Amino acid sequence: MRTAVVIIGGGPSGLLLSQLLHVHGIDTVVLERKTKDYVLNRVRAGVLERGMLDLMRQAGVADRMEKEGHSHSGTVISYGEKTFRIDFVEHTGHAVMIYGQTEVTRDLYEAHEETGGKIDFNVENVVIHNANTDAPHVIYKVDGESRRIDCDFVAGCDGFHGVSRQTIPLDVRREYEKIYPFGWLGILSETPPVHHELIYAASKRGFALCSMRNENLSRYYIQCALSEKPEDWTDEAFWEELKRRIPTKQAEELITGPSIEKSIAPLRSFVTEPMRWGRLFLCGDAAHIVPPTGAKGLNTAASDVHYLFNGLRDYYGNGTTDGIDSYSTKALARVWKAERFSWWFSSLMHRYPDQSEFDLKMQIAEIEFLRTNHAAQKAMAENYVGLPY
């Protein structure tokens, strides 16, 4: 088999890239190691930046998002009983969209199927060959049958544990990592959100986040120790701890109910450089991971897709290699800015086990500065809605 671009990874970034390329007549094959149902059942973030919204529109998959998504023009930050709001539209002219990653992926799968897109599920033993030549190919197995695809380019959208990053030789790539000394315990519940916008809460007991998927589906998080497990927490214990970390008004208005999903996510910052080796390009978690504070994971993957899609479109449209040659440099420049924002916001809102009294005072002073300073709010709003590509 031969195709223009082999995309390894059938999550939202791989599917979005495939759909954008399809719109411009560029053939792809997507390889996914899990089943479609498995991919769709993964619970992920639901805040979409303005750039991601534009890419969904370009890909022709924005109709349901426009109808069912919830535009948020700001967010609330609390510390103790004090609260203030960052107005995104006032500071930037843009809002964000609350629309679950599962729904994004569902829309992309439907479009992919409608257009006859090629995708293999349950692939195993994927190996990328000759990525640093003009004739790469990919070998893999499905149901014990060996298959080979020859291609012009390979897009590695297969996440942190995928094969794509590992294909780049160790003497070529350099990795940067920060492990945070805590995780997020999150639950999903079929209850109305406690507030119509997200609440990021700093408290003496640790961080909390009040988020949502829709009017009757809420997502809540609390900072927890890395040693803890989801089964250590009953629903009742979670709700009581959440109430202790958010302002009294919201705690009294909180509607609780049984969780339908409960998990703990460790926090890390990770970047690999470069994001290109020959004709292999890394996208999303294959190249970088951010803490979930500020919801930059999917959105940073989307910016990678933007740069790679435009580079490939130029290559097939007019034969120029400028876009693909500059892909890694452009993508990494924006990645590091997203990493900075996620690191800063995480440092601002969480309690660290080794914080001194001085550190705690500085943390409060930083929050107070954000509350009272127009320029600081503008900078945060610009980062939250998404820096331009």
C-alpha positions in Angstrom: 0.0 0.0 0.0 1.1 3.6 -0.6 -0.2 6.9 0.7 1.0 10.5 1.0 1.1 10.7 4.9 0.9 7.9 7.4 -0.5 9.2 10.7 0.3 7.1 13.7 -2.3 7.7 16.4 -6.1 7.9 16.0 -6.8 10.5 18.7 -8.0 14.0 18.1 -4.7 15.4 16.8 -4.1 12.6 14.3 -7.7 12.7 13.1 -7.7 16.5 12.9 -4.6 16.4 10.7 -6.1 13.7 8.5 -9.3 15.6 8.0 -7.5 18.9 7.2 -5.3 17.1 4.7 -8.4 15.4 3.2 -10.1 18.7 2.6 -7.1 19.6 0.4 -7.0 16.3 -1.4 -4.0 14.8 0.4 -4.3 11.1 1.1 -3.6 9.7 4.5 -3.8 6.4 6.4 -4.3 6.5 10.2 -3.0 3.8 12.5 -4.5 3.4 16.0 -3.3 0.8 18.5 -6.6 0.7 20.4 -10.3 0.3 19.3 -12.5 3.2 18.3 -14.6 2.7 21.4 -11.5 2.8 23.6 -10.4 6.1 22.1 -13.9 7.6 22.5 -14.2 6.6 26.1 -11.1 8.4 27.2 -12.1 11.4 29.4 -10.0 14.5 28.7 -10.1 18.2 28.9 -12.9 20.3 27.4 -11.6 23.9 26.9 -10.9 24.8 23.3 -8.7 27.8 22.3 -9.6 30.1 19.5 -7.0 28.4 17.2 -8.5 25.0 17.8 -11.9 26.4 17.0 -10.6 27.7 13.7 -9.0 24.4 12.8 -12.3 22.6 13.4 -14.0 25.0 11.1 -11.3 24.5 8.4 -11.7 20.8 8.7 -15.5 21.1 8.2 -16.3 19.4 11.6 -17.5 22.4 13.6 -21.3 22.2 13.2 -22.2 20.3 16.3 -19.5 22.1 18.3 -21.1 25.5 17.3 -24.5 24.2 18.4 -23.7 22.3 21.6 -20.5 23.9 22.8 -20.6 26.7 25.5 -18.7 29.9 24.8 -16.9 31.1 27.9 -15.9 34.8 28.0 -14.0 34.5 31.2 -12.9 32.5 34.2 -13.1 32.8 38.0 -10.1 32.6 40.4 -10.5 32.2 44.1 -8.2 32.1 47.1 -9.8 31.5 50.4 -13.1 33.4 50.3 -11.8 36.0 47.8 -12.8 35.7 44.2 -12.2 37.7 41.0 -12.8 37.2 37.3 -10.6 37.4 34.3 -12.6 38.7 31.4 -11.2 37.1 28.2 -13.3 39.1 25.8 -12.5 42.4 27.4 -8.8 41.8 27.3 -8.4 39.9 24.0 -11.6 40.1 22.0 -11.8 36.3 22.1 -13.6 33.6 24.1 -12.9 29.9 24.6 -15.3 27.0 24.0 -16.3 24.4 26.5 -16.7 21.2 24.4 -15.4 17.9 25.6 -12.4 16.3 23.9 -14.5 13.1 23.5 -17.0 15.1 21.5 -14.2 16.6 19.3 -13.0 13.1 18.7 -16.5 11.8 17.9 -17.0 14.5 15.4 -13.7 13.8 13.7 -14.4 10.1 13.5 -17.8 10.7 11.9 -16.3 13.0 9.3 -13.5 10.5 8.7 -16.0 7.8 8.0 -18.2 9.9 5.9 -15.3 10.8 3.6 -14.0 7.2 3.4 -10.9 7.9 5.3 -8.5 5.0 5.8 -7.9 3.9 9.4 -6.6 0.6 10.9 -7.5 -0.1 14.6 -5.8 -2.6 16.9 -2.4 -2.2 15.2 0.6 -3.8 16.8 4.4 -3.8 16.4 4.5 -0.5 14.5 8.0 0.3 13.2 8.9 3.4 11.2 11.7 2.7 8.7 13.9 5.1 6.7 12.4 8.2 8.3 15.6 10.1 7.6 15.4 9.3 3.8 13.2 10.4 1.0 11.4 7.0 1.1 10.0 6.2 4.5 7.7 3.3 5.2 5.8 1.8 8.1 5.5 -1.8 9.1 2.8 -3.1 11.5 0.5 -6.0 12.3 -3.3 -6.2 12.5 -4.8 -9.5 13.7 -1.4 -11.2 13.2 -1.2 -10.1 9.6 1.9 -8.0 8.7 1.3 -4.9 6.6 3.5 -2.3 5.0 2.7 1.3 3.9 5.1 3.3 1.8 4.6 7.1 2.1 6.1 10.5 1.7 5.8 11.5 5.3 5.0 10.1 8.8 3.2 12.1 11.4 3.7 10.8 14.9 0.5 11.6 16.9 0.8 8.6 19.1 1.3 10.1 22.5 4.1 10.0 25.1 4.4 6.2 25.1 4.2 5.8 21.3 6.8 4.6 18.9 7.3 7.9 17.0 9.5 9.8 19.4 11.5 6.7 20.2 12.3 6.4 16.5 14.4 9.6 16.6 17.9 8.5 17.7 19.0 9.4 21.2 22.0 11.4 19.9 19.6 13.6 17.9 16.8 14.3 20.4 17.0 16.1 23.7 14.3 15.9 26.4 13.4 18.3 29.1 11.1 17.3 32.0 9.7 18.5 35.3 7.7 16.2 37.5 5.3 17.9 39.9 5.0 16.5 43.5 1.2 16.1 43.3 -1.6 14.9 41.0 -5.2 15.8 40.3 -8.0 13.6 41.5 -10.9 14.1 39.1 -14.5 13.0 39.0 -17.2 13.3 36.4 -20.8 13.5 37.6 -24.2 13.9 36.1 -24.9 17.1 38.0 -25.3 20.7 37.0 -22.1 22.8 37.2 -21.7 24.9 40.4 -21.0 28.0 38.3 -21.5 28.9 34.6 -17.7 29.5 34.2 -14.7 27.6 35.4 -13.5 28.2 38.9 -9.7 27.8 39.7 -9.4 27.7 43.5 -6.3 28.1 45.6 -6.7 27.1 49.2 -4.6 26.2 52.3 -5.7 22.6 51.6 -4.6 22.6 48.0 -5.9 23.4 44.6 -9.4 22.7 43.2 -11.0 23.2 39.9 -14.8 23.4 39.1 -15.3 22.6 35.4 -18.1 21.2 33.2 -19.0 19.4 30.0 -22.6 20.7 29.6 -25.6 21.8 31.7 -25.9 18.4 33.4 -22.4 17.0 33.3 -19.7 18.4 35.6 -16.0 17.8 36.0 -14.3 18.5 39.3 -10.7 18.1 40.4 -8.7 18.4 43.7 -5.0 18.3 44.2 -3.9 15.1 45.8 -0.7 13.2 46.7 0.9 11.1 44.1 0.7 8.1 46.5 -3.1 8.2 46.5 -5.4 6.0 44.4 -8.9 6.7 43.1 -10.3 3.9 45.2 -8.9 5.6 48.3 -11.6 8.3 47.9 -15.4 7.7 48.3 -17.6 10.1 46.4 -18.7 11.6 49.8 -15.1 12.2 50.8 -14.4 13.9 47.5 -17.3 16.2 47.7 -16.5 17.2 51.3 -12.9 18.0 50.4 -13.9 20.0 47.3 -16.3 22.1 49.5 -13.4 22.9 51.9 -11.3 24.3 49.0 -13.8 26.5 47.2 -15.5 29.7 48.5 -18.4 29.2 50.9 -21.0 30.5 48.5 -20.1 28.0 45.8 -19.7 25.2 48.4 -23.3 25.8 49.6 -24.6 25.9 46.0 -22.7 22.7 44.9 -25.0 19.9 43.8 -23.4 16.5 44.4 -24.1 13.1 43.1 -22.5 9.7 42.3 -19.4 9.8 40.1 -19.5 8.2 36.7 -15.7 8.3 36.3 -12.9 8.8 38.8 -9.2 9.0 38.2 -5.9 10.5 39.3 -3.6 12.3 36.8 0.0 13.0 37.7 1.3 16.4 36.6 4.4 16.8 34.4 6.0 19.2 32.0 7.9 17.6 29.1 9.4 18.7 25.8 11.5 16.9 23.3 13.6 18.6 20.7 13.6 18.6 17.7 10.0 17.7 16.6 11.2 16.6 13.2 13.7 14.0 12.0 13.9 13.7 8.3 10.3 12.9 7.1 9.0 12.1 10.6 7.1 14.8 12.4 6.0 14.7 16.1 2.7 16.2 17.1 1.0 16.6 20.5 1.9 14.4 23.4 4.5 12.5 21.3 6.6 15.7 21.6 5.4 17.5 24.7 3.1 17.3 27.8 1.8 20.2 29.9 0.2 20.2 33.3 -3.6 20.4 32.9 -3.8 23.7 34.7 -5.1 26.1 31.9 -6.1 23.3 29.5 -3.2 23.5 27.1 -2.7 19.8 26.2 -5.1 19.3 23.3 -4.7 23.0 22.3 -1.0 22.8 22.0 -1.4 19.6 19.9 -3.7 21.6 17.7 -1.0 24.3 17.1 1.4 21.5 16.0 -1.3 20.3 13.6 -1.7 23.8 12.2 2.0 24.2 11.4 2.3 20.6 10.0 -0.9 20.8 7.9 0.1 24.1 6.4 3.6 22.9 5.6 2.3 19.7 3.9 -0.4 21.7 2.1 2.3 24.0 0.6 4.5 21.0 -0.2 1.7 19.2 -2.2 0.2 22.4 -3.5 3.2 24.3 -4.9 6.2 22.1 -4.2 7.8 24.3 -1.5 9.4 22.8 1.5 9.6 26.0 3.6 6.7 25.0 5.8 7.9 21.5 6.6 11.5 22.7 7.0 10.4 25.3 9.6 7.9 23.0 11.3 10.0 22.1 14.4 11.2 25.6 15.0 7.8 27.2 14.7 6.0 24.5 16.7 8.6 24.5 19.6 8.5 28.3 19.8 4.8 28.1 20.7 5.1 24.9 22.7 7.6 26.5 25.1 5.3 29.5 25.6 2.4 27.1 26.5 4.7 25.2 28.8 5.6 28.5 30.5 2.0 29.4 31.0 1.0 26.0 32.4 4.0 26.0 34.7 3.3 29.5 35.9 -0.4 28.8 36.5 0.3 25.6 38.3 2.9 27.3 40.5 0.4 30.0 41.3 -2.5 27.8 42.4 -1.1 24.7 44.0 0.4 23.9 47.4 3.9 22.4 47.2 5.1 20.1 50.0 8.4 22.1 50.4 6.9 25.6 50.5 8.2 27.9 53.2 6.2 30.6 54.9 8.0 33.1 52.6 7.0 31.0 49.5 3.3 31.1 50.6 3.4 34.8 51.2 4.9 35.3 47.7 2.2 33.1 46.2 -0.6 35.2 47.7 1.2 38.4 46.6 1.3 37.0 43.0 -2.4 36.2 43.1 -3.2 39.7 44.6 -1.1 41.3 41.8 -3.1 39.3 39.2 -6.4 40.4 40.9 -5.5 44.1 40.9 -3.3 44.6 37.8 -4.9 45.1 34.4 -1.7 44.2 32.4 -1.3 41.0 34.4 -4.9 40.0 33.6 -4.5 40.8 30.0 -1.4 38.6 29.8 -3.2 35.7 31.4 -6.2 36.2 29.2 -4.0 36.2 26.1 -2.4 33.0 27.1 -5.6 31.3 28.2 -7.6 32.0 24.9 -4.5 30.9 23.0 -1.5 32.7 21.6 -1.7 33.3 17.8 -0.1 30.7 15.5 
